[in-house]
Amino acid sequence: MGDYVKVFQDEMKTLDQKFASNSVLQQFEAKTKLPKSYGVVGAASAYLLLIFINVGGIGEILSNFVGFVIPTYYSLLALKTATSTDDSELLTYWVVFAFLNVIEFWSKAILYWIPFYWFLKTLLLVYLALPQTNGAKYVYNTILDPVTSRYLKTPQSKTGDIGSKMENLASQGKTSGYAAHQN
């Protein structure tokens, strides 16, 4: 039991260090005399409690907000990177997210009978969205890909070869055209 307490305390210290320069949390710490990590964990707990209780149907919007904000943040960061690995991971997430929302839309009557649905959906969306878990990739590979691969055929390699040749020619034209305008 002591190990869990130590791990929790270490994580709280890490949160304090991570949010050391956050002005809102600095004000929180100054006014309440509590560490910044308490504010973060308290706000996250209150958010999850609102989803769990689902007062006035607010759980749906809060759950979808979580499923939208985290991946949007990572998507905006991925747009600024040169590699395409993170792009494909995020595209996989957005495909899974869209699939879940379409299924949810058509099965509202069934979802009414699942207790704490929005809370469970929030936990699932966090699992899917975090890059550390590779949840979206797992769901895509085990559920969506086997279903969709029967209906969607991958393009033949000839078209891929033509596309890569066209890209090479276009990039050569861009560089030679740019060089011609430099003189």
C-alpha positions as CSV (number, residue, x, y, z in Angstrom):
1,M,0.0,0.0,0.0
2,G,2.9,2.3,0.8
3,D,4.2,1.9,-2.8
4,Y,0.9,3.3,-4.2
5,V,1.0,6.3,-1.9
6,K,4.6,7.0,-2.9
7,V,3.8,6.7,-6.6
8,F,0.8,9.1,-6.2
9,Q,2.9,11.6,-4.3
10,D,5.6,11.4,-7.0
11,E,3.0,12.0,-9.7
12,M,1.6,15.0,-7.8
13,K,5.1,16.5,-7.5
14,T,5.6,15.9,-11.3
15,L,2.3,17.8,-11.9
16,D,3.5,20.7,-9.7
17,Q,6.7,20.9,-11.7
18,K,4.9,20.6,-15.0
19,F,2.5,23.5,-14.2
20,A,5.0,25.7,-12.4
21,S,4.7,28.5,-14.9
22,N,0.9,28.4,-15.3
23,S,-0.4,31.7,-14.0
24,V,-3.9,30.5,-13.2
25,L,-2.6,27.6,-11.1
26,Q,-0.1,30.0,-9.5
27,Q,-3.1,32.2,-8.4
28,F,-4.9,29.1,-7.2
29,E,-1.8,28.1,-5.1
30,A,-1.4,31.6,-3.7
31,K,-5.1,32.0,-2.7
32,T,-5.7,28.5,-1.3
33,K,-2.2,27.6,0.0
34,L,-2.6,24.2,-1.8
35,P,-0.2,22.8,-4.4
36,K,-1.1,23.2,-8.0
37,S,-1.5,19.5,-8.4
38,Y,-4.5,19.5,-6.0
39,G,-6.2,22.1,-8.3
40,V,-5.6,20.0,-11.4
41,V,-6.6,16.7,-9.8
42,G,-9.6,18.4,-8.1
43,A,-10.8,20.0,-11.4
44,A,-10.4,16.7,-13.3
45,S,-12.3,14.8,-10.5
46,A,-15.1,17.4,-10.5
47,Y,-15.3,17.1,-14.3
48,L,-15.5,13.3,-14.2
49,L,-18.1,13.5,-11.4
50,L,-20.3,15.8,-13.5
51,I,-20.1,13.2,-16.4
52,F,-20.8,10.4,-14.0
53,I,-23.8,12.0,-12.4
54,N,-25.0,13.4,-15.8
55,V,-27.1,16.2,-14.3
56,G,-29.4,17.6,-16.9
57,G,-27.9,15.5,-19.7
58,I,-24.6,17.4,-19.5
59,G,-22.6,14.2,-19.5
60,E,-22.9,13.9,-23.3
61,I,-21.4,17.2,-24.1
62,L,-18.7,16.9,-21.5
63,S,-17.8,13.4,-22.8
64,N,-17.6,14.5,-26.4
65,F,-15.6,17.6,-25.3
66,V,-12.9,15.3,-23.8
67,G,-13.0,13.2,-27.0
68,F,-12.5,16.3,-29.1
69,V,-10.0,18.4,-27.1
70,I,-7.2,16.0,-26.4
71,P,-6.8,14.7,-30.0
72,T,-7.3,18.2,-31.4
73,Y,-4.4,19.4,-29.4
74,Y,-2.2,16.5,-30.6
75,S,-3.4,17.0,-34.2
76,L,-2.4,20.7,-34.1
77,L,1.0,19.7,-32.9
78,A,1.3,17.0,-35.5
79,L,0.6,19.4,-38.3
80,K,3.8,21.2,-37.4
81,T,6.0,18.1,-37.5
82,A,7.8,16.8,-40.6
83,T,7.1,13.1,-39.9
84,S,3.8,11.4,-40.9
85,T,3.8,8.8,-38.1
86,D,1.9,10.9,-35.7
87,D,-0.5,12.0,-38.6
88,S,-1.5,8.4,-39.3
89,E,-2.0,7.7,-35.5
90,L,-4.3,10.7,-35.2
91,L,-6.1,9.9,-38.4
92,T,-6.8,6.5,-37.0
93,Y,-8.2,8.1,-33.8
94,W,-10.5,10.4,-35.8
95,V,-11.8,7.4,-37.8
96,V,-12.6,5.5,-34.6
97,F,-14.1,8.6,-33.0
98,A,-16.4,9.1,-36.0
99,F,-17.3,5.5,-36.1
100,L,-18.3,5.6,-32.4
101,N,-20.4,8.7,-32.9
102,V,-22.3,7.3,-35.9
103,I,-23.0,4.1,-34.0
104,E,-24.1,6.1,-30.9
105,F,-26.4,8.2,-33.0
106,W,-28.2,5.3,-34.4
107,S,-28.5,3.4,-31.1
108,K,-29.7,6.0,-28.7
109,A,-32.5,3.7,-27.5
110,I,-29.9,1.0,-26.5
111,L,-27.6,3.5,-24.9
112,Y,-30.4,4.6,-22.6
113,W,-30.3,1.3,-20.8
114,I,-26.5,1.3,-20.2
115,P,-25.8,2.8,-16.8
116,F,-23.2,5.5,-16.6
117,Y,-22.7,5.3,-20.4
118,W,-21.2,8.8,-20.7
119,F,-18.7,8.1,-18.0
120,L,-17.6,4.9,-19.6
121,K,-17.5,6.6,-23.0
122,T,-15.2,9.3,-21.5
123,L,-12.8,6.7,-20.2
124,L,-12.8,4.9,-23.5
125,L,-12.2,8.2,-25.4
126,V,-9.2,9.0,-23.1
127,Y,-7.8,5.5,-23.7
128,L,-8.2,6.0,-27.5
129,A,-6.8,9.5,-27.6
130,L,-3.7,9.2,-25.5
131,P,-0.7,8.3,-27.7
132,Q,0.9,6.3,-24.9
133,T,-1.9,3.7,-25.0
134,N,-2.2,3.3,-28.8
135,G,-5.9,2.6,-28.1
136,A,-7.2,3.9,-31.4
137,K,-4.8,1.7,-33.3
138,Y,-5.8,-1.3,-31.3
139,V,-9.6,-0.7,-31.9
140,Y,-9.0,0.0,-35.5
141,N,-6.9,-3.1,-36.1
142,T,-9.2,-5.5,-34.2
143,I,-12.6,-4.1,-35.0
144,L,-12.8,-1.6,-37.9
145,D,-10.2,-2.9,-40.3
146,P,-11.5,-6.5,-40.5
147,V,-15.0,-5.1,-41.2
148,T,-14.0,-2.4,-43.7
149,S,-11.4,-4.3,-45.5
150,R,-14.1,-6.5,-47.1
151,Y,-15.6,-3.4,-48.7
152,L,-12.6,-1.2,-49.3
153,K,-9.9,-2.4,-51.6
154,T,-6.4,-0.9,-51.4
155,P,-5.2,0.7,-54.7
156,Q,-3.0,-1.4,-57.0
157,S,0.7,-0.7,-56.8
158,K,0.8,0.7,-60.4
159,T,-1.2,3.7,-59.3
160,G,1.0,4.2,-56.4
161,D,4.1,4.2,-58.7
162,I,2.4,6.7,-61.0
163,G,1.6,8.9,-58.1
164,S,5.1,8.9,-56.8
165,K,6.5,9.6,-60.2
166,M,4.2,12.5,-60.6
167,E,5.2,13.9,-57.2
168,N,8.9,13.6,-58.1
169,L,8.3,15.4,-61.4
170,A,6.3,18.1,-59.6
171,S,8.9,18.7,-57.0
172,Q,11.6,18.9,-59.8
173,G,9.5,21.4,-61.6
174,K,9.1,23.5,-58.4
175,T,12.8,23.5,-57.7
176,S,13.8,24.3,-61.3
177,G,11.0,27.0,-61.6
178,Y,12.1,28.5,-58.3
179,A,15.8,28.5,-59.5
180,A,14.8,30.2,-62.8
181,H,13.0,33.0,-60.9
182,Q,16.0,33.6,-58.6
183,N,18.2,35.0,-61.5
